[in-house]
Amino acid sequence: MAKIIPFRGIVYNPKKVGNLSTVATPPYDVITPQEQIAFYASNPYNIIRLTLGLTFETDVPGNNRHTRSAIFLKEWLKEEILIQDPLPAFYLTSMDFPANGRSIRRWGLIALVALETFEKGVVLPHEKTFSRVKAERLELMKSCHINESQIFSLYSDPEHVVVEILKNACNSLQPDMKFTDSFGHFHQLWRVTDQVVHERIADFMEEKALFIADGHHRYETALNYMNWMADRTPGFSKEHPANFTMMYLCSMEDPGLIVLPAHRMLKSVSNEGFLNEAGKYFDITSIPFEPGKPAEEVAEKWSQIMNAETPRTRIGIMISNDPKAYLLVLKPGVMKQKFSHEMSEAMLELDVTVLTRLILTEILGLDHQQLDNEAVISYSSNIITVTESLRAEESQIAFILNATRIDQVKRIAESGEIMPRKSTYFYPKVITGQVLNSLTSSVFQGR
């Protein structure tokens, strides 16, 4: 099913940039404005200049964040700040990070994957996307013609066949890259250029479907870019590099695969009468919080509340300027009674479905345009961030969720259904800046 191939990655030249920690960042969509400025200041060659350029009031179609990114890319290639590897490779990566009080390692493979439309069932999404984001990212791709970050995708491999083949190929080798990023996560990367290994991995993956974990916008944008290139390129063929996109592939069974919840913060939304209406569908308990209680203690208390064993959906609520919080526990049979004609039982049981369909749409009355508007709804996996947003009155109401499970993601994707936006938060995010992929290179190497 999935076609994956090695490629000649574009990487930072260590002789020119020194410590890779000063040029690498998380994916663009989780970078705050404050972090954006900090990354700009960390190194004049930081990848942020390609992925999330600064905007100015004087920006116009021919001179804007995207065209500036293209200029940076061209200059860095000319000055050999960025260099292309001489041989096609699969890139084996490991990431060490703390979670749940212990150190965890996650393995991944960076490779090119042939683009397929979703209806073919080869690459499967699980979340809805934002139209504005896809349009913005397409303009960046049109300017730079490059994959600057990987799409994070999953495949099933209970026996860890892929990672073991790659680890054995690198057994006697020192990593080609290693650094600790700004969040304290330790990264290593090995180039695997053995063609026999390439063939073994590619043959194994031909039987697999890929599930997008992070990067739905980037994948759909890659499809749009492929169509755009096909329309404007005489003799466009299946071997053109625009038919492929760079992915970070991780086994669903990898012990380092962690999913966090994506809590919701709403702005400019009236919550008057909300609790009375919600009482028709939920058992509601008020939770007192001492005024001025540290956000860290609020987060710890929510963790204890949300992790309580129960088969019923639990959603926490905090309201700006309300000293109490609230726990909503879904009454039995509500979702099936109201929405079984709209979606499958697997969708009905998701906490994010309860929130989006019942609370946001049915009770609060948000329409599709508002659900698609990041100025109305913002997201964070960190309850401390949520608490501070409410206290600063940047948000009016916040909803605290439990994480969506991997088995739920797989089941929904396989059924062809789509979860609400931001249903998952895979942690940590895949680092940006280890490897880039040219979409126009004449020296493109396929399998």
C-alpha positions in Angstrom: 0.0 0.0 0.0 2.4 2.7 1.2 5.3 3.5 -1.1 8.3 4.8 0.8 11.7 5.7 -0.7 15.1 7.0 0.4 16.1 10.5 -0.6 19.1 12.9 -0.6 18.2 15.0 2.4 19.2 18.6 2.8 20.8 19.1 6.2 22.6 21.8 8.1 26.3 22.0 7.6 27.8 21.6 11.1 31.0 23.4 10.1 28.9 26.5 9.5 26.2 26.4 12.2 27.8 24.7 15.1 25.3 23.3 17.7 22.2 22.1 15.9 20.2 23.0 19.0 20.4 26.7 18.0 18.8 26.1 14.6 16.1 23.4 15.3 12.6 24.1 16.4 9.3 22.3 17.0 6.8 22.4 14.1 5.5 25.8 13.2 2.0 25.3 14.5 2.9 24.8 18.2 5.3 27.8 18.3 4.1 30.8 20.4 4.8 34.4 19.3 7.3 34.6 22.2 9.1 31.4 21.1 9.2 32.6 17.5 11.1 35.7 18.6 13.4 33.6 20.8 14.2 31.2 17.9 15.0 34.2 15.6 17.5 35.5 18.2 19.1 32.1 18.9 20.9 31.8 15.5 20.8 33.8 12.2 20.3 30.4 10.4 17.5 29.1 12.6 14.9 27.1 10.7 12.2 29.4 12.0 13.1 31.8 9.1 11.9 29.1 6.6 8.9 27.7 8.5 7.4 30.7 10.4 8.7 34.0 9.1 8.0 37.3 10.7 5.2 39.4 9.2 5.3 43.2 8.8 2.6 45.8 8.0 4.4 46.6 4.8 4.0 43.0 3.4 2.7 42.8 -0.1 2.2 39.8 -2.5 5.8 40.1 -3.9 7.5 40.8 -0.5 6.2 38.9 2.5 7.1 36.2 5.0 7.0 33.5 2.3 9.1 35.3 -0.3 11.6 36.2 2.4 11.8 32.5 3.4 12.6 31.6 -0.2 15.4 34.2 -0.2 16.9 32.8 3.0 16.7 29.2 1.6 18.5 30.3 -1.6 21.2 32.1 0.3 21.8 29.3 2.7 22.1 26.8 -0.1 24.5 29.0 -2.0 26.6 29.7 1.2 26.5 25.9 2.1 24.8 26.6 5.4 22.5 23.9 4.1 24.0 21.0 2.1 22.5 18.0 0.3 23.6 14.5 1.2 25.5 12.7 -1.6 23.6 9.5 -1.3 19.9 8.6 -0.9 19.2 7.5 2.7 16.6 6.5 5.2 17.2 8.5 8.3 16.8 6.7 11.6 16.1 9.0 14.6 15.7 8.6 18.3 14.4 11.1 20.8 14.9 10.9 24.6 12.5 12.9 26.7 11.0 12.8 30.2 7.4 11.8 30.7 5.4 10.4 33.7 8.5 10.7 35.9 10.8 8.6 33.8 13.0 8.9 30.7 11.5 7.6 27.5 12.9 7.0 24.0 10.9 7.1 20.8 12.3 5.8 17.5 11.3 7.2 14.1 12.2 6.8 10.4 12.4 9.8 8.1 11.6 8.9 4.5 9.7 10.1 1.4 6.2 8.7 1.0 4.2 8.8 -2.3 1.2 11.1 -2.0 -2.1 9.4 -2.2 -5.6 10.9 -1.9 -7.4 9.8 1.3 -10.1 7.8 -0.5 -7.5 5.3 -1.6 -7.0 4.2 2.0 -3.2 4.3 1.9 -2.7 7.4 4.0 -5.5 8.0 6.4 -6.4 11.1 8.3 -8.2 11.3 11.6 -8.8 15.1 12.1 -10.4 18.0 10.3 -8.3 20.8 9.2 -8.5 24.6 9.0 -8.9 26.1 5.5 -7.0 29.3 6.2 -3.9 27.3 7.5 -3.8 25.2 4.3 -4.0 28.2 2.1 -1.2 29.9 4.0 1.1 26.9 3.9 0.5 26.4 0.2 1.8 29.9 -0.5 5.0 29.0 1.5 5.5 25.8 -0.5 5.0 27.7 -3.8 7.7 30.1 -2.7 10.3 27.6 -1.3 9.5 24.3 -3.1 10.7 22.3 -0.1 9.5 20.1 2.8 11.0 21.9 5.7 9.4 19.6 8.3 8.2 16.0 8.5 4.6 14.9 8.6 4.3 12.6 11.7 2.6 9.4 10.7 2.0 6.0 12.3 2.0 2.4 11.1 1.4 -0.9 12.8 4.5 -3.0 13.6 3.9 -5.0 16.8 7.2 -6.9 16.3 9.2 -3.6 15.7 10.5 -5.1 12.4 11.4 -1.7 10.8 13.2 -0.2 13.7 15.2 -3.4 14.4 16.3 -3.6 10.8 17.5 0.0 10.9 19.1 -0.3 14.3 21.0 -3.3 13.2 22.2 -1.4 10.1 23.5 1.3 12.4 24.8 -1.0 15.2 28.5 -0.1 14.8 28.0 3.5 13.7 28.1 6.7 15.7 25.1 9.0 15.1 25.6 11.5 12.3 23.7 14.1 14.4 23.1 14.5 18.1 21.9 17.5 20.1 19.7 18.5 22.9 16.9 20.9 21.9 15.6 24.0 23.7 13.1 21.8 25.6 15.7 19.4 26.9 14.9 16.6 24.5 17.9 14.6 23.2 18.0 13.8 19.5 20.1 11.4 17.5 20.1 10.6 13.8 21.8 8.0 11.6 21.9 7.9 7.8 21.1 4.5 6.4 22.4 4.3 2.8 22.5 0.5 2.3 20.3 -0.3 -0.7 19.5 -3.8 0.6 18.1 -2.2 3.8 16.1 0.3 1.7 14.5 -2.6 -0.2 13.7 -4.6 3.0 12.0 -1.6 4.6 10.2 -0.5 1.4 8.9 -4.1 0.9 7.6 -4.3 4.5 5.9 -0.9 4.3 4.1 -1.8 1.0 1.7 -3.9 3.1 1.0 -1.0 5.5 -1.5 1.8 5.7 -0.2 5.1 7.3 -2.1 7.1 9.8 -1.4 10.8 10.1 -0.7 11.7 13.7 0.5 15.3 13.2 0.6 17.3 10.0 -2.8 17.0 8.5 -2.5 20.5 7.1 0.9 19.8 5.7 -0.3 16.6 4.0 -3.3 18.2 2.4 -1.2 21.1 1.4 1.3 18.7 -0.2 -1.6 17.2 -2.3 -2.6 20.7 -3.3 1.0 21.6 -4.2 1.3 18.4 -6.3 -1.8 19.4 -8.3 -0.5 22.9 -8.7 2.8 21.7 -10.0 1.2 19.2 -12.3 -0.9 22.0 -13.9 2.1 24.2 -14.6 4.8 21.6 -15.4 5.0 20.2 -19.0 5.6 16.4 -18.9 4.8 16.1 -15.3 5.4 12.4 -14.4 4.9 10.1 -11.4 8.7 10.5 -10.7 8.5 14.2 -10.2 9.5 15.0 -6.5 6.2 16.9 -5.9 4.5 13.4 -5.9 6.2 12.7 -2.6 6.3 14.2 0.8 8.7 13.8 3.7 7.4 11.9 6.7 8.5 10.8 10.1 7.2 7.3 10.5 6.7 5.8 14.0 5.3 2.4 15.0 2.0 2.6 16.8 3.4 0.0 19.2 6.5 2.1 20.0 6.6 2.5 23.8 7.7 6.1 23.4 4.5 7.1 21.6 2.6 9.4 23.9 -0.7 11.2 23.3 -1.7 14.2 25.4 -5.1 15.9 25.4 -5.8 19.1 23.5 -7.7 21.4 25.9 -9.9 24.1 24.3 -9.9 27.8 25.2 -12.8 29.9 23.8 -12.8 33.6 23.2 -15.7 36.0 22.5 -18.3 33.3 23.3 -21.2 33.9 25.7 -21.5 31.2 28.4 -24.6 32.8 30.0 -27.0 30.0 31.0 -24.5 27.4 29.8 -24.4 25.3 33.1 -28.3 25.2 33.2 -28.5 23.9 29.7 -25.6 21.5 30.2 -27.4 20.0 33.2 -29.9 18.3 30.8 -27.1 16.1 29.5 -24.4 16.0 32.3 -24.1 15.4 36.0 -22.4 18.5 37.1 -20.1 18.9 40.2 -18.6 22.2 41.3 -14.9 22.2 42.2 -13.7 25.0 44.5 -10.3 26.5 43.9 -8.6 28.9 46.3 -8.2 32.4 44.8 -4.7 32.9 43.5 -3.8 29.2 43.7 -0.6 28.5 41.7 -1.4 27.3 38.2 0.8 24.3 38.8 -1.4 23.2 41.7 -4.5 23.7 39.6 -3.0 21.5 36.9 -2.2 18.8 39.4 -5.7 18.8 40.8 -7.2 18.5 37.3 -4.9 15.6 36.6 -6.2 13.7 39.6 -9.8 14.5 38.8 -9.7 13.6 35.1 -7.7 10.4 35.6 -10.3 8.9 37.9 -11.5 5.5 36.7 -14.9 5.7 35.1 -16.4 4.6 31.7 -18.3 7.8 31.4 -17.0 10.9 29.5 -15.6 13.5 31.9 -15.0 17.1 30.8 -13.7 19.8 33.0 -14.7 23.5 32.7 -13.1 26.6 33.9 -14.7 30.1 33.4 -12.8 33.4 33.6 -13.5 35.2 36.9 -15.3 32.3 38.4 -13.7 31.0 41.6 -15.1 27.5 41.0 -14.5 25.0 38.3 -16.9 22.3 37.1 -16.8 18.7 36.2 -19.3 17.4 33.6 -20.0 13.7 33.6 -22.0 12.6 30.6 -25.3 10.9 31.4 -25.8 7.4 29.9 -27.2 7.2 26.4 -27.2 10.9 25.6 -24.9 10.8 22.6 -26.6 7.7 21.1 -30.0 9.2 21.5 -29.2 12.5 20.0 -26.5 11.7 17.3 -26.5 8.0 16.4 -28.0 9.0 13.0 -25.0 11.2 12.3 -22.0 9.1 13.2 -20.7 5.6 14.3 -20.6 4.3 17.8 -16.8 4.7 17.8 -17.2 8.4 17.1 -19.9 8.8 19.7 -17.7 7.5 22.4 -14.9 10.1 21.9 -14.6 12.8 24.5 -13.8 15.3 21.7 -17.0 14.4 19.9 -19.0 15.0 23.0 -17.3 18.4 23.4 -17.6 19.5 19.8 -21.0 18.1 18.8 -22.9 18.4 22.1 -21.3 21.2 24.0 -19.8 23.6 21.4 -22.4 23.1 18.6 -25.6 22.1 20.4 -25.4 24.0 23.7 -23.1 27.0 22.8 -24.4 27.3 19.3 -21.1 27.6 17.4 -21.4 27.1 13.7 -18.8 25.5 11.3 -17.2 28.8 10.5 -16.6 29.5 14.2 -15.2 26.0 14.7 -12.9 26.7 11.9 -11.7 30.0 13.3 -8.6 29.9 15.5 -9.5 33.4 16.7 -12.5 31.8 18.5 -10.9 28.5 19.7 -7.3 28.0 20.7 -5.7 24.8 22.0 -3.1 23.7 24.5 -2.1 20.4 26.1 -0.8 22.3 29.2 -3.4 23.1 31.8 -1.0 25.6 33.3 -1.2 27.6 30.0 -5.0 27.2 30.0 -5.2 28.5 33.6 -3.0 31.5 32.9 -5.0 32.4 29.8 -8.2 32.5 31.8 -6.7 34.6 34.6 -5.3 37.1 32.0 -8.9 37.1 30.5 -7.4 36.1 27.1 -10.1 33.4 27.1 -13.6 33.3 28.6 -14.1 29.6 29.0 -11.9 26.5 28.9 -12.7 22.8 28.5 -10.4 20.2 30.0 -10.2 16.8 28.3 -8.7 13.4 28.6 -6.4 12.2 25.8 -7.7 10.3 22.8 -6.3 6.8 22.8 -4.2 5.4 19.9 -6.7 2.5 19.3 -9.4 5.1 18.9 -7.4 7.0 16.4 -6.8 3.8 14.4 -10.4 2.7 14.5 -11.7 6.0 13.4 -9.2 6.4 10.6 -9.8 2.9 9.3 -13.6 3.5 9.2 -13.1 6.6 7.0 -14.5 9.0 9.6 -12.8 12.2 10.7 -12.5 13.4 14.3 -13.0 17.0 15.3 -10.0 19.3 14.8 -7.2 18.9 17.3 -8.5 15.6 18.7 -4.9 14.5 19.6 -1.7 16.0 20.8 1.2 13.6 20.1 4.1 14.4 22.5 6.8 15.4 21.9 6.4 17.0 18.5 8.8 15.9 15.7 11.7 18.3 15.6 12.1 20.5 12.6 15.5 21.2 11.2 17.1 17.7 11.1 16.4 17.0 7.5 14.7 18.9 4.6 13.5 17.7 1.3 13.7 19.5 -2.1 10.6 19.3 -4.2 12.2 20.5 -7.4 15.8 19.0 -7.3 17.0 17.6 -10.6 19.1 15.1 -8.7 16.0 13.7 -7.0 16.6 10.0 -6.3 13.8 7.5 -6.1 13.8 3.9 -5.2 
